[in-house]
Amino acid sequence: MRTTLAFILALALAAPAAAQGSANPISDGFRSQWNGVKRYIQQSGELMPEANFDFRPVDGVRSFGEILAHVAGASYAICAAAKNEKTPFAEDHFEKNAKTRAAIIKANADAIAYCDEAFAALTDANAGQMVPNPFGEGQRPRTMNLMLQIAHDNEHYGNLVTYFRMNGIVPPSSRR
């Protein structure tokens, strides 16, 4: 619980200057972090050429496209729980069904839009509301699911950065 509170405080302090003085500085901090990572995920799909969507550095790991398909499915599971809804897609749905670059990019765009609703609905007042654990038993605060969404996307964006570099492509976060 201390780690969660420390993370929430860090997010609140990381909120953009425009959010300072806001009635919802904690949830504004979560949205700020979400907006950054979702942009990198979306840009990753758009930046990687279709021929490289099957790239995997070694056998036994997901390909570039499989990572993005996994991110889409997990996003639905995590954000549905944060919204206190039943997930519209199983976590592995897109890994099993989205096989083309276009289908994977669409799956991520739709998953991002779905998660945007969860982040838009977050307020400091409802941040502690108990909602289902997306991958386990019981309930936990809404912010834990949204924190998981941000962390999960960042984790897999790190994988994608490596795949970009191995293919001689500058990743989205290094293109400024």
Backbone bond lengths (Angstrom), bond angles and torsions (degrees), N, CA, C in turn:
res aa  C-N    CA-C-N  psi(-1)  N-CA   C-N-CA  omega(-1)  CA-C   N-CA-C  phi
1 M - - - 1.436 - - 1.530 110.31 -
2 R 1.340 117.97 -37.72 1.465 120.71 178.26 1.518 110.90 -62.83
3 T 1.345 115.85 -39.71 1.461 119.47 179.11 1.519 110.31 -63.35
4 T 1.332 116.87 -42.61 1.458 121.08 178.55 1.517 110.69 -61.58
5 L 1.328 116.89 -46.61 1.462 120.10 179.42 1.524 111.70 -63.37
6 A 1.333 117.04 -38.76 1.465 120.40 177.64 1.520 110.40 -64.49
7 F 1.331 116.82 -40.70 1.460 120.33 179.12 1.522 110.53 -65.06
8 I 1.334 116.54 -43.63 1.456 120.82 179.34 1.527 110.28 -61.82
9 L 1.321 117.27 -42.86 1.460 120.89 177.85 1.524 110.38 -62.84
10 A 1.324 117.21 -42.51 1.468 120.60 178.90 1.519 110.72 -62.17
11 L 1.329 117.21 -40.60 1.465 120.24 177.64 1.520 110.62 -63.29
12 A 1.315 116.38 -42.06 1.462 119.86 -179.75 1.527 110.51 -62.07
13 L 1.321 116.43 -40.73 1.461 120.42 -179.94 1.529 111.62 -71.98
14 A 1.340 116.84 -23.99 1.458 120.97 -179.00 1.520 112.30 -86.62
15 A 1.321 118.10 -4.99 1.458 121.00 -179.31 1.521 109.46 -58.89
16 P 1.332 116.68 145.05 1.464 119.13 -179.71 1.528 111.86 -60.40
17 A 1.305 115.21 158.40 1.466 120.52 -177.35 1.527 111.52 -55.08
18 A 1.325 116.81 -33.80 1.464 120.28 -179.94 1.519 111.75 -62.55
19 A 1.329 116.58 -28.19 1.462 120.16 -178.65 1.518 111.91 -82.13
20 Q 1.325 117.85 -16.61 1.459 120.03 179.90 1.520 107.67 -63.48
21 G 1.306 115.37 137.10 1.453 119.85 -175.41 1.520 111.92 85.41
22 S 1.316 116.70 -1.23 1.456 122.23 178.21 1.516 109.49 -70.88
23 A 1.302 115.63 157.23 1.464 120.83 175.13 1.527 111.10 -75.00
24 N 1.332 117.61 -11.70 1.464 122.86 -175.62 1.527 111.95 -133.83
25 P 1.323 118.65 59.39 1.468 119.18 -175.26 1.528 113.70 -64.57
26 I 1.323 118.75 -31.87 1.469 120.05 179.65 1.521 110.33 -69.86
27 S 1.322 116.87 -50.45 1.463 119.50 -179.53 1.528 110.82 -67.75
28 D 1.324 118.28 -31.02 1.464 120.36 173.88 1.530 110.69 -63.05
29 G 1.338 116.67 -37.90 1.460 120.69 176.56 1.523 111.71 -63.98
30 F 1.321 117.04 -41.99 1.470 120.72 176.69 1.534 109.76 -61.03
31 R 1.325 116.80 -46.65 1.474 120.09 -179.37 1.522 111.48 -62.32
32 S 1.315 117.32 -38.59 1.461 120.68 178.40 1.526 111.09 -60.45
33 Q 1.337 116.25 -46.65 1.466 120.51 178.87 1.529 110.63 -64.66
34 W 1.312 117.65 -42.01 1.463 122.30 178.45 1.524 110.72 -61.17
35 N 1.318 116.75 -46.21 1.464 119.63 -177.86 1.522 111.95 -60.73
36 G 1.332 116.95 -33.76 1.458 119.51 178.07 1.518 112.57 -69.27
37 V 1.322 117.49 -50.87 1.464 119.65 -175.18 1.527 111.45 -71.62
38 K 1.319 118.32 -35.15 1.469 118.61 179.87 1.532 110.16 -65.36
39 R 1.318 116.26 -34.77 1.464 120.08 177.57 1.530 110.30 -62.95
40 Y 1.338 117.59 -43.22 1.460 121.00 179.68 1.526 111.72 -66.21
41 I 1.321 117.33 -38.97 1.467 120.57 177.97 1.527 109.72 -64.05
42 Q 1.323 116.12 -47.89 1.462 120.88 -179.11 1.534 110.83 -62.66
43 Q 1.315 117.04 -46.00 1.456 120.56 -179.55 1.530 111.77 -65.77
44 S 1.313 117.09 -30.30 1.467 120.13 179.48 1.518 110.91 -61.84
45 G 1.317 116.55 -46.80 1.462 120.01 178.87 1.515 112.00 -62.03
46 E 1.317 115.79 -39.28 1.464 120.29 -178.48 1.526 111.89 -73.01
47 L 1.319 117.24 -31.96 1.463 121.69 -174.98 1.528 113.41 -80.21
48 M 1.317 117.44 -39.13 1.463 119.91 -175.81 1.532 110.20 -72.24
49 P 1.325 116.87 126.77 1.467 119.36 177.89 1.535 110.92 -62.22
50 E 1.309 115.54 150.40 1.462 120.62 -178.85 1.524 112.08 -55.56
51 A 1.311 117.62 -37.55 1.465 121.18 -178.98 1.524 112.14 -61.80
52 N 1.326 117.36 -22.57 1.467 121.07 -177.50 1.528 113.26 -98.00
53 F 1.317 118.04 0.24 1.464 119.69 -179.76 1.528 111.39 -65.97
54 D 1.322 117.31 -23.57 1.471 121.08 177.70 1.522 112.38 -90.00
55 F 1.337 117.58 -0.79 1.465 120.47 -177.89 1.518 110.93 -64.31
56 R 1.322 115.49 133.83 1.467 122.99 171.26 1.527 105.69 -140.93
57 P 1.319 117.70 133.33 1.468 119.75 -175.00 1.528 113.31 -65.16
58 V 1.314 117.70 -32.99 1.466 122.47 178.07 1.526 108.37 -148.22
59 D 1.323 115.96 158.95 1.453 119.77 174.54 1.525 109.41 -61.62
60 G 1.320 115.56 148.29 1.452 119.82 175.94 1.520 114.95 94.26
61 V 1.329 118.20 -3.77 1.465 121.15 175.67 1.525 108.43 -118.35
62 R 1.305 115.94 159.97 1.463 120.41 179.09 1.516 110.84 -66.00
63 S 1.318 115.21 147.94 1.461 120.51 172.02 1.525 108.33 -74.83
64 F 1.324 115.80 169.93 1.461 120.80 177.36 1.529 110.06 -53.76
65 G 1.325 116.40 -50.73 1.463 120.48 -179.46 1.517 112.83 -63.87
66 E 1.330 117.17 -37.36 1.457 120.30 178.52 1.527 111.84 -65.27
67 I 1.327 116.38 -35.47 1.473 118.93 176.34 1.525 109.70 -62.84
68 L 1.320 116.46 -47.95 1.467 119.28 -179.79 1.525 111.46 -63.74
69 A 1.328 117.93 -38.17 1.465 120.85 177.92 1.531 109.98 -65.37
70 H 1.330 116.60 -40.24 1.462 120.93 176.52 1.527 110.67 -62.39
71 V 1.311 117.37 -44.01 1.464 121.55 179.72 1.531 110.03 -58.81
72 A 1.321 117.32 -42.29 1.475 120.19 179.60 1.524 110.73 -61.53
73 G 1.320 117.10 -48.63 1.465 120.24 -178.44 1.515 112.72 -64.25
74 A 1.326 116.42 -44.24 1.463 120.12 179.23 1.525 110.61 -65.10
75 S 1.323 117.11 -34.80 1.466 120.66 179.03 1.522 110.85 -60.72
76 Y 1.324 116.43 -43.77 1.467 118.83 177.44 1.526 110.90 -61.03
77 A 1.323 117.09 -45.71 1.465 120.32 -177.98 1.529 111.18 -62.02
78 I 1.317 116.33 -45.50 1.468 120.81 -176.99 1.524 111.24 -69.66
79 C 1.321 116.59 -47.75 1.468 119.43 -176.28 1.520 112.08 -72.02
80 A 1.330 118.09 -31.31 1.468 119.63 175.12 1.523 109.62 -61.76
81 A 1.323 116.40 -43.66 1.466 119.31 178.21 1.529 110.38 -62.85
82 A 1.329 117.36 -41.13 1.469 120.49 178.70 1.525 110.98 -63.23
83 K 1.332 116.24 -31.83 1.462 121.55 178.93 1.531 112.06 -85.84
84 N 1.342 115.62 -2.45 1.459 121.99 -177.97 1.531 110.82 62.34
85 E 1.342 115.02 41.42 1.463 122.88 179.67 1.527 109.59 -123.72
86 K 1.317 114.83 164.85 1.458 120.68 171.86 1.529 106.49 -80.01
87 T 1.334 117.34 136.42 1.454 120.11 -178.25 1.534 111.30 -65.26
88 P 1.319 117.71 135.41 1.464 119.81 178.87 1.540 112.82 -73.91
89 F 1.324 117.55 -17.19 1.468 121.96 -179.46 1.520 109.27 -139.55
90 A 1.320 116.06 142.15 1.461 120.59 173.51 1.524 108.74 -66.13
91 E 1.315 115.68 154.85 1.468 120.13 -178.13 1.526 112.23 -54.75
92 D 1.327 118.11 -37.88 1.467 120.80 -176.38 1.534 113.80 -94.28
93 H 1.328 117.79 7.23 1.466 121.57 -175.99 1.536 112.47 -54.99
94 F 1.299 117.22 -49.11 1.464 119.51 -174.22 1.525 112.03 -76.40
95 E 1.330 116.99 -31.44 1.467 119.09 174.63 1.524 110.11 -61.71
96 K 1.317 116.68 -34.94 1.467 120.87 -179.57 1.522 112.65 -82.64
97 N 1.333 117.82 -28.53 1.464 120.41 -168.17 1.526 116.07 -117.57
98 A 1.298 119.35 -25.89 1.469 121.24 -178.73 1.527 108.02 -95.16
99 K 1.303 117.03 103.23 1.471 120.42 -172.66 1.528 113.71 -110.75
100 T 1.317 117.92 -11.40 1.463 120.01 179.85 1.519 110.02 -107.68
101 R 1.314 115.47 159.12 1.469 120.37 177.29 1.523 110.30 -54.93
102 A 1.335 116.82 -46.63 1.466 121.31 -178.02 1.530 111.28 -61.13
103 A 1.327 117.21 -42.90 1.468 120.73 -179.30 1.528 111.03 -67.06
104 I 1.327 116.81 -37.94 1.470 120.54 -179.65 1.526 110.60 -70.62
105 I 1.328 116.75 -42.31 1.473 119.84 177.71 1.529 110.08 -61.99
106 K 1.340 117.06 -42.31 1.470 120.34 178.62 1.529 110.57 -64.58
107 A 1.332 117.17 -42.91 1.469 120.31 179.63 1.523 110.32 -58.91
108 N 1.329 117.08 -42.33 1.465 120.05 179.15 1.524 111.64 -69.04
109 A 1.312 117.91 -40.91 1.469 120.10 178.84 1.528 110.14 -61.58
110 D 1.328 116.29 -42.78 1.463 120.07 179.46 1.526 111.38 -68.13
111 A 1.329 117.38 -40.34 1.470 121.02 178.35 1.526 110.54 -64.83
112 I 1.321 116.69 -40.33 1.465 120.63 177.75 1.528 110.39 -62.49
113 A 1.332 116.80 -43.92 1.467 120.12 178.53 1.534 110.43 -61.99
114 Y 1.326 116.84 -39.08 1.461 121.56 178.34 1.526 109.93 -64.17
115 C 1.321 117.10 -44.54 1.466 120.86 178.89 1.526 111.56 -69.64
116 D 1.323 117.32 -33.24 1.469 119.62 176.50 1.526 110.57 -54.25
117 E 1.337 117.09 -37.80 1.458 120.76 178.90 1.535 111.14 -62.30
118 A 1.332 115.95 -40.82 1.473 119.86 179.88 1.522 110.81 -66.36
119 F 1.326 116.73 -42.28 1.459 119.80 179.89 1.529 111.23 -71.26
120 A 1.330 117.84 -35.96 1.469 120.76 178.54 1.519 111.16 -65.48
121 A 1.328 117.13 -33.63 1.470 121.29 -178.15 1.528 112.75 -79.81
122 L 1.329 117.25 -11.78 1.460 120.84 -178.32 1.529 110.66 -71.81
123 T 1.326 115.12 129.92 1.463 121.51 171.85 1.521 107.01 -129.09
124 D 1.298 115.96 163.17 1.464 118.39 176.64 1.523 110.58 -61.87
125 A 1.326 117.14 -29.71 1.465 121.02 -179.48 1.529 112.54 -71.16
126 N 1.347 118.07 -34.96 1.465 119.29 -177.89 1.529 113.12 -101.68
127 A 1.312 117.55 4.36 1.469 121.88 -177.37 1.519 112.71 -60.29
128 G 1.294 117.57 -33.25 1.462 121.48 -178.16 1.519 114.17 -92.01
129 Q 1.330 116.61 1.44 1.466 119.27 179.30 1.523 109.91 -59.52
130 M 1.319 116.52 136.29 1.456 121.51 -179.07 1.524 110.18 -78.86
131 V 1.318 115.45 129.57 1.467 123.76 179.98 1.530 107.91 -134.48
132 P 1.321 117.79 168.55 1.466 119.40 -178.71 1.527 113.20 -64.24
133 N 1.322 115.04 147.55 1.460 122.08 170.57 1.532 105.98 -77.05
134 P 1.333 119.52 122.19 1.465 119.90 -174.15 1.529 114.61 -66.04
135 F 1.324 118.18 -25.30 1.460 120.38 -175.15 1.524 112.33 -127.88
136 G 1.298 116.29 25.11 1.453 118.49 -178.11 1.508 110.95 -162.62
137 E 1.291 114.08 -166.55 1.457 121.86 -178.44 1.524 110.56 -89.23
138 G 1.297 114.78 157.53 1.453 120.95 169.64 1.514 114.39 78.79
139 Q 1.314 112.60 -163.49 1.458 121.57 -175.81 1.518 109.41 -123.87
140 R 1.301 115.22 162.36 1.454 121.81 176.34 1.515 108.79 -157.06
141 P 1.317 118.38 165.32 1.472 119.92 -178.52 1.537 111.57 -61.33
142 R 1.312 115.44 142.55 1.465 122.74 179.78 1.536 111.42 -49.15
143 T 1.339 115.58 -40.51 1.473 118.39 -177.26 1.526 112.34 -63.98
144 M 1.312 118.80 -26.70 1.463 119.72 177.75 1.524 110.67 -65.41
145 N 1.330 117.30 -38.28 1.462 119.87 177.64 1.529 110.70 -68.50
146 L 1.315 116.10 -42.48 1.467 118.38 -179.14 1.530 111.18 -69.57
147 M 1.322 116.50 -34.02 1.465 120.57 173.96 1.532 109.45 -63.61
148 L 1.330 116.26 -41.71 1.462 120.62 177.20 1.523 110.70 -61.27
149 Q 1.327 117.48 -41.18 1.471 120.68 178.96 1.528 110.63 -59.65
150 I 1.306 116.68 -46.77 1.467 120.96 179.91 1.526 110.17 -64.34
151 A 1.323 117.06 -46.50 1.469 120.93 -178.18 1.522 111.33 -65.26
152 H 1.320 117.18 -42.37 1.472 121.30 -179.49 1.526 110.83 -62.16
153 D 1.323 116.33 -45.76 1.472 119.12 178.71 1.525 110.75 -64.41
154 N 1.330 117.21 -41.18 1.469 119.37 177.58 1.523 111.42 -63.07
155 E 1.324 117.11 -40.81 1.470 121.15 178.69 1.526 110.70 -57.98
156 H 1.319 116.10 -48.74 1.459 118.85 -177.41 1.526 112.29 -77.47
157 Y 1.320 117.63 -26.21 1.463 118.10 172.77 1.529 108.96 -62.83
158 G 1.318 117.93 -36.84 1.463 121.33 175.44 1.522 111.77 -58.42
159 N 1.346 116.72 -40.18 1.465 119.84 174.76 1.519 110.44 -61.43
160 L 1.323 115.78 -46.38 1.467 120.70 -177.29 1.523 111.56 -61.97
161 V 1.333 117.40 -37.83 1.467 121.38 177.65 1.524 110.07 -57.27
162 T 1.321 116.10 -44.78 1.466 120.23 179.07 1.519 110.29 -62.41
163 Y 1.314 117.93 -43.10 1.463 121.56 179.89 1.535 110.22 -63.13
164 F 1.333 116.70 -41.84 1.466 119.79 176.24 1.530 110.20 -58.50
165 R 1.325 116.42 -50.78 1.467 120.73 -176.84 1.523 111.59 -60.96
166 M 1.329 116.78 -38.74 1.466 120.49 179.29 1.529 112.10 -66.69
167 N 1.336 115.95 -19.61 1.460 121.34 178.66 1.532 112.38 -104.46
168 G 1.333 116.17 12.00 1.462 120.25 177.03 1.518 114.04 71.03
169 I 1.316 117.61 26.01 1.464 122.26 -178.39 1.530 108.70 -114.80
170 V 1.316 116.50 133.84 1.458 121.46 177.11 1.534 108.01 -77.14
171 P 1.338 118.01 123.76 1.465 120.45 -178.16 1.528 112.70 -69.96
172 P 1.326 116.31 160.90 1.477 120.87 -176.33 1.526 113.92 -52.18
173 S 1.306 118.17 -43.04 1.471 120.49 -175.54 1.518 113.42 -69.63
174 S 1.321 118.10 -13.53 1.470 121.74 179.07 1.518 112.61 -104.90
175 R 1.297 117.90 7.39 1.465 121.61 -174.90 1.522 114.12 -93.60
176 R 1.311 119.63 3.71 1.470 119.70 -175.56 1.494 111.47 -68.90
